[in-house]
Structure formats: C-alpha cells, structure tokens
C-alpha cells in the first residue's frame, strides 16, 4: 500500500519545515510514504527547503498557475506514480500532519473512498466569530446540495483512494474543496469526515484577499457545479414559477375582459397583458434552456466517464509494463 502526500506551495519556505516535520513516514497499514511538493511559481527557497527536509518529488511550474492547477497536477503525478492513497495538505502548516494516520484509517478499513478532515471550526481559536458562522453555514448549504454530511467543507486536508482520485474532475483554477464535495455526493463516492487538529496560525491566507472574496468565489463554484448536475431541476422550477405568474396575470386580464367589462377590452390593463406575455415567453424559454442544459450535462457525464476509463487504462498499462 503506497501513500503519497501532495503539498501545493507558493513561497512557503518559512512554514514548510514545520509542515514536513509533522508528516509521519511510518503508518500502520501503509508500506510506502512519499511526499510531493508542487512548486506553483515559488520565488523563494521553498524547493531548496523541501529537498533539505527529504521531500521525495518536486513538480515545478515555470510561473504561478493557481491552487486548482497545482492540485490537479499533484493528483495526476501521484496516480501515475502508483499511489493507492493520496493526501492533500497545505504548506502553511495549518493542518497537523500527525493526524494523517487518522485520516487514512477509514480508507484502510474499507469504509470510505474520500476522507475529509474536520477542523471543528467552532473550536479553532484564531477563527473569528464571523468566519466560524460563515464556514458552518456554507458547509450546511454544500452538504445539502451534495446530499452528504460534511461539517467542514472548506477543509483542504483530504485523503483520496486511487478510485476516488480518478473519479473526480478538476475543473476550477481557484479551489477544489466545494467542487469535490458536490462531485462526491453526485457521483456516489463514499465520503466520511474525521476530526483533526490544527496548528497555530503562521501567516494570512494567500488564496483570497479577504473572507468575502472566498465566500463569493466559493458561492460561484457551488452554483456552477450544482447546476451542471441539476440543470433541468433548476431551470424547469424557475420556468414553471415564471410561467405560472404570467398565466395568473393573463387569466386576471381575461376575467376582467369577459366578466367585469362584458366583452369590452379593458385598455387600462394593457400593461398587465404585456407583462403576462413576457412572463409566459420567459417561462417557456427557461424550460427549453433546462432541456438543453440537461443534454449538455449528459454529454459532460459521458466525457467524464470516458476520461475516467482512459485514466484507468493508462494507469493499468503503466503498471503492466
């Protein structure tokens, strides 16, 4: 059983030594433990520090490409190098590496394909009250969308089986946390959460300038990913509501025309007639859009399945050589 731990890095020379010191090299049930650093355009001594602390592999980008691309490159590298389990953690020493055995335990016991470390945000001292509230609320919303119970969706401390790593798609250049939770729920990837510890905060996050930027961008990812799986439901619901409102306004106009005005057109209500026509057309258009989006989603599902099969064939052929 081979475990590979990937750490996307952007100028982490100050925090990386503490991160690497906590990573255990011997874990019950694991035969090989290797560490992979993804150099996402570092301009400091991150790579040199990583090598000094015994990192096994370094993936180097010529410039900064973003966390999403670094994460995807690390996952692909680990799969191609025979990882049975892949762990993602951060280079800022936020997560306590000593909890890696706890993180992989559900996988080794055959209970999960994806394990998410739960920081229990309410207990993290350096989190502000607003951050705790927003993370808790956001996790509930994403859990609802994914049909999973994930108490700490933004956690980047995750363990993937080889199968789960091949199943998930990497479609964002910002962050993978919300994306992968929703994908896990929709693709029936068995997911569990385990409590983990966090370390003292060493620096501010570089992923976003402030927490509201994170909320806004995460919300956009949430909407995009969920709508790609439930496009028909979203557009048909909006279309039915819009069409229904237009129908009621139109029915009111007809009632006034035939009953109140005894067949005489009520010219003072022409605005209602125009609004009804607009809403009826808009509702019908939304429903048609839902059908088109659902067909696009079906094609996406086929493309993702083909990608999974090709990735699996590539890895199997590599192992057979």
GUSE-985354 format. One record per residue (C-alpha): x, y, z. Coordinates in pm, whole numbers, plus 50000, padded with zeros to 5 digits. Layout:
<sites>
> X | Y | Z
> X | Y | Z $
...
</sites>
This chain:
<sites>
> X | Y | Z
> 50000 | 50000 | 50000 $
> 50153 | 50326 | 49882 $
> 50057 | 50663 | 50030 $
> 50158 | 50987 | 49860 $
> 50114 | 51325 | 50027 $
> 50095 | 51625 | 49796 $
> 50158 | 51981 | 49912 $
> 50088 | 52270 | 49672 $
> 50328 | 52553 | 49759 $
> 50367 | 52921 | 49680 $
> 50657 | 53076 | 49872 $
> 50632 | 52854 | 50180 $
> 50998 | 52849 | 50290 $
> 50905 | 52982 | 50633 $
> 50623 | 52738 | 50711 $
> 50716 | 52429 | 50508 $
> 50975 | 52290 | 50756 $
> 50713 | 52268 | 51032 $
> 50466 | 52109 | 50789 $
> 50714 | 51842 | 50681 $
> 50836 | 51766 | 51034 $
> 50488 | 51654 | 51140 $
> 50437 | 51414 | 50850 $
> 50487 | 51053 | 50968 $
> 50696 | 50830 | 50744 $
> 50572 | 50509 | 50904 $
> 50198 | 50442 | 50926 $
> 50031 | 50112 | 51022 $
> 49886 | 49950 | 50710 $
> 50099 | 50163 | 50475 $
> 50413 | 50020 | 50314 $
> 50548 | 50333 | 50143 $
> 50503 | 50701 | 50229 $
> 50622 | 50964 | 49980 $
> 50588 | 51342 | 49983 $
> 50531 | 51552 | 49671 $
> 50580 | 51929 | 49655 $
> 50411 | 52129 | 49379 $
> 50612 | 52445 | 49317 $
> 50345 | 52686 | 49194 $
> 50588 | 52953 | 49078 $
> 50778 | 52998 | 49406 $
> 51029 | 53284 | 49411 $
> 51186 | 53199 | 49748 $
> 51374 | 52891 | 49877 $
> 51069 | 52666 | 49904 $
> 51214 | 52397 | 49676 $
> 51555 | 52402 | 49843 $
> 51393 | 52378 | 50187 $
> 51176 | 52089 | 50068 $
> 51478 | 51896 | 49943 $
> 51669 | 51966 | 50265 $
> 51383 | 51806 | 50457 $
> 51375 | 51491 | 50247 $
> 51086 | 51551 | 50008 $
> 51070 | 51268 | 49754 $
> 50934 | 51453 | 49448 $
> 50910 | 51811 | 49324 $
> 50675 | 51926 | 49049 $
> 50782 | 52266 | 48921 $
> 50572 | 52521 | 48734 $
> 50754 | 52799 | 48545 $
> 50512 | 53052 | 48696 $
> 50213 | 53079 | 48924 $
> 49914 | 52890 | 48784 $
> 49684 | 52883 | 49085 $
> 49585 | 52633 | 49352 $
> 49342 | 52444 | 49130 $
> 49607 | 52370 | 48867 $
> 49867 | 52279 | 49130 $
> 49624 | 52041 | 49298 $
> 49533 | 51873 | 48968 $
> 49899 | 51834 | 48868 $
> 49979 | 51676 | 49204 $
> 49690 | 51430 | 49181 $
> 49787 | 51327 | 48829 $
> 50151 | 51283 | 48932 $
> 50057 | 51068 | 49232 $
> 49831 | 50846 | 49024 $
> 50100 | 50796 | 48759 $
> 50349 | 50701 | 49030 $
> 50135 | 50425 | 49173 $
> 49969 | 50588 | 49475 $
> 49696 | 50381 | 49636 $
> 49601 | 50668 | 49866 $
> 49661 | 51038 | 49802 $
> 49652 | 51301 | 50075 $
> 49635 | 51672 | 50009 $
> 49754 | 51917 | 50272 $
> 49869 | 52279 | 50278 $
> 50221 | 52414 | 50303 $
> 50127 | 52682 | 50556 $
> 50125 | 52428 | 50842 $
> 49755 | 52483 | 50908 $
> 49684 | 52109 | 50938 $
> 49862 | 51885 | 51188 $
> 50047 | 51618 | 50988 $
> 50042 | 51383 | 51284 $
> 49672 | 51324 | 51211 $
> 49747 | 51158 | 50877 $
> 49702 | 50806 | 51028 $
> 49358 | 50918 | 51149 $
> 49276 | 51049 | 50803 $
> 49365 | 50726 | 50622 $
> 49213 | 50489 | 50877 $
> 48860 | 50483 | 50722 $
> 49015 | 50403 | 50384 $
> 49231 | 50123 | 50523 $
> 48923 | 49980 | 50694 $
> 48732 | 49988 | 50363 $
> 48473 | 50237 | 50492 $
> 48541 | 50529 | 50258 $
> 48692 | 50643 | 49930 $
> 48720 | 51007 | 50035 $
> 48801 | 51126 | 50387 $
> 48774 | 51493 | 50482 $
> 48950 | 51630 | 50789 $
> 48709 | 51816 | 51013 $
> 48885 | 52105 | 51187 $
> 48575 | 52158 | 51402 $
> 48582 | 52532 | 51318 $
> 48390 | 52628 | 51632 $
> 48691 | 52517 | 51837 $
> 48962 | 52690 | 51629 $
> 49075 | 52984 | 51840 $
> 49219 | 53202 | 51562 $
> 48897 | 53185 | 51356 $
> 48682 | 53496 | 51400 $
> 48318 | 53463 | 51501 $
> 48212 | 53567 | 51151 $
> 48439 | 53311 | 50987 $
> 48306 | 53036 | 51212 $
> 47948 | 53132 | 51129 $
> 48006 | 53153 | 50754 $
> 48200 | 52826 | 50739 $
> 47932 | 52647 | 50937 $
> 47653 | 52790 | 50724 $
> 47839 | 52727 | 50399 $
> 47913 | 52367 | 50497 $
> 47545 | 52308 | 50566 $
> 47445 | 52451 | 50228 $
> 47704 | 52248 | 50037 $
> 47615 | 51932 | 50232 $
> 47252 | 51984 | 50131 $
> 47346 | 52029 | 49766 $
> 47570 | 51722 | 49773 $
> 47337 | 51500 | 49977 $
> 47627 | 51438 | 50215 $
> 47703 | 51530 | 50574 $
> 48031 | 51723 | 50565 $
> 48078 | 51952 | 50869 $
> 48390 | 52126 | 50733 $
> 48360 | 52162 | 50356 $
> 48646 | 52419 | 50317 $
> 48897 | 52180 | 50473 $
> 49186 | 52109 | 50236 $
> 49311 | 51814 | 50444 $
> 49171 | 51522 | 50245 $
> 49255 | 51160 | 50166 $
> 49152 | 51003 | 49834 $
> 49165 | 50642 | 49726 $
> 49300 | 50578 | 49379 $
> 48944 | 50518 | 49260 $
> 48814 | 50847 | 49404 $
> 49109 | 51039 | 49261 $
> 49029 | 50903 | 48915 $
> 48657 | 50975 | 48951 $
> 48666 | 51343 | 49044 $
> 48708 | 51604 | 48775 $
> 48942 | 51902 | 48814 $
> 48752 | 52193 | 48665 $
> 48840 | 52501 | 48870 $
> 49156 | 52712 | 48894 $
> 49057 | 52854 | 49234 $
> 48982 | 52588 | 49493 $
> 48878 | 52224 | 49491 $
> 48705 | 52190 | 49828 $
> 48345 | 52283 | 49739 $
> 48376 | 52132 | 49391 $
> 48488 | 51790 | 49512 $
> 48232 | 51761 | 49791 $
> 47946 | 51820 | 49548 $
> 48104 | 51583 | 49295 $
> 48149 | 51318 | 49564 $
> 47782 | 51336 | 49652 $
> 47658 | 51329 | 49295 $
> 47896 | 51051 | 49188 $
> 47822 | 50839 | 49495 $
> 48181 | 50847 | 49619 $
> 48163 | 50719 | 49976 $
> 48273 | 51011 | 50192 $
> 48332 | 51041 | 50566 $
> 48469 | 51314 | 50791 $
> 48708 | 51266 | 51083 $
> 48811 | 51520 | 51349 $
> 49161 | 51660 | 51305 $
> 49380 | 51909 | 51487 $
> 49510 | 52238 | 51355 $
> 49830 | 52426 | 51427 $
> 49877 | 52785 | 51533 $
> 49827 | 53033 | 51250 $
> 50162 | 53134 | 51099 $
> 50052 | 53363 | 50818 $
> 49749 | 53507 | 50639 $
> 49590 | 53312 | 50357 $
> 49717 | 53389 | 50006 $
> 49424 | 53217 | 49837 $
> 49197 | 53519 | 49875 $
> 49243 | 53883 | 49981 $
> 48960 | 53866 | 50235 $
> 48700 | 53621 | 50353 $
> 48421 | 53778 | 50149 $
> 48615 | 53712 | 49828 $
> 48635 | 53347 | 49933 $
> 48262 | 53337 | 50005 $
> 48176 | 53499 | 49671 $
> 48401 | 53276 | 49463 $
> 48304 | 52962 | 49654 $
> 47939 | 53052 | 49601 $
> 48001 | 53082 | 49229 $
> 48172 | 52742 | 49221 $
> 47887 | 52596 | 49426 $
> 47624 | 52729 | 49184 $
> 47817 | 52623 | 48874 $
> 47892 | 52270 | 48992 $
> 47544 | 52206 | 49130 $
> 47369 | 52349 | 48824 $
> 47579 | 52125 | 48600 $
> 47427 | 51824 | 48777 $
> 47075 | 51960 | 48832 $
> 47028 | 52194 | 48537 $
> 46685 | 52057 | 48444 $
> 46557 | 52093 | 48800 $
> 46684 | 52449 | 48837 $
> 46562 | 52582 | 48502 $
> 46233 | 52393 | 48500 $
> 46150 | 52516 | 48850 $
> 46231 | 52876 | 48755 $
> 46039 | 52832 | 48429 $
> 45729 | 52690 | 48597 $
> 45722 | 52971 | 48854 $
> 45768 | 53240 | 48588 $
> 45513 | 53079 | 48356 $
> 45267 | 53041 | 48645 $
> 45292 | 53408 | 48742 $
> 45243 | 53507 | 48379 $
> 44944 | 53273 | 48350 $
> 44776 | 53421 | 48659 $
> 44826 | 53777 | 48534 $
> 44692 | 53676 | 48194 $
> 44394 | 53496 | 48349 $
> 44315 | 53809 | 48553 $
> 44316 | 54015 | 48231 $
> 44081 | 53768 | 48060 $
> 43849 | 53767 | 48364 $
> 43828 | 54146 | 48363 $
> 43770 | 54143 | 47987 $
> 43494 | 53880 | 47980 $
> 43325 | 53921 | 48319 $
> 43379 | 54272 | 48451 $
> 43380 | 54452 | 48114 $
> 43130 | 54216 | 47944 $
> 43350 | 54153 | 47641 $
> 43490 | 54504 | 47608 $
> 43867 | 54516 | 47601 $
> 43999 | 54683 | 47920 $
> 44251 | 54920 | 47765 $
> 44359 | 55046 | 48107 $
> 44504 | 54698 | 48179 $
> 44719 | 54667 | 47867 $
> 45034 | 54670 | 48082 $
> 44915 | 54353 | 48254 $
> 44863 | 54185 | 47918 $
> 45214 | 54278 | 47804 $
> 45368 | 54162 | 48133 $
> 45178 | 53833 | 48114 $
> 45304 | 53772 | 47760 $
> 45663 | 53844 | 47863 $
> 45646 | 53614 | 48165 $
> 45483 | 53332 | 47966 $
> 45751 | 53352 | 47698 $
> 46030 | 53378 | 47956 $
> 45899 | 53077 | 48150 $
> 45875 | 52870 | 47833 $
> 46228 | 52978 | 47733 $
> 46363 | 52880 | 48077 $
> 46211 | 52536 | 48042 $
> 46368 | 52492 | 47697 $
> 46701 | 52613 | 47839 $
> 46673 | 52346 | 48109 $
> 46628 | 52078 | 47845 $
> 46934 | 52200 | 47652 $
> 47139 | 52227 | 47972 $
> 47034 | 51876 | 48073 $
> 47152 | 51743 | 47737 $
> 47484 | 51925 | 47784 $
> 47513 | 51774 | 48131 $
> 47450 | 51428 | 47987 $
> 47735 | 51484 | 47740 $
> 47956 | 51603 | 48025 $
> 47881 | 51287 | 48219 $
> 47982 | 51080 | 47917 $
> 48302 | 51284 | 47877 $
> 48389 | 51241 | 48247 $
> 48325 | 50868 | 48224 $
> 48549 | 50845 | 47917 $
> 48817 | 51044 | 48099 $
> 48793 | 50808 | 48395 $
> 48819 | 50499 | 48174 $
> 49114 | 50642 | 47978 $
> 49292 | 50736 | 48301 $
> 49230 | 50390 | 48439 $
> 49355 | 50221 | 48122 $
> 49665 | 50440 | 48119 $
> 49749 | 50351 | 48479 $
> 49683 | 49981 | 48425 $
> 49905 | 49978 | 48116 $
> 50178 | 50159 | 48309 $
> 50160 | 49903 | 48590 $
> 50172 | 49608 | 48346 $
> 50491 | 49728 | 48181 $
</sites>
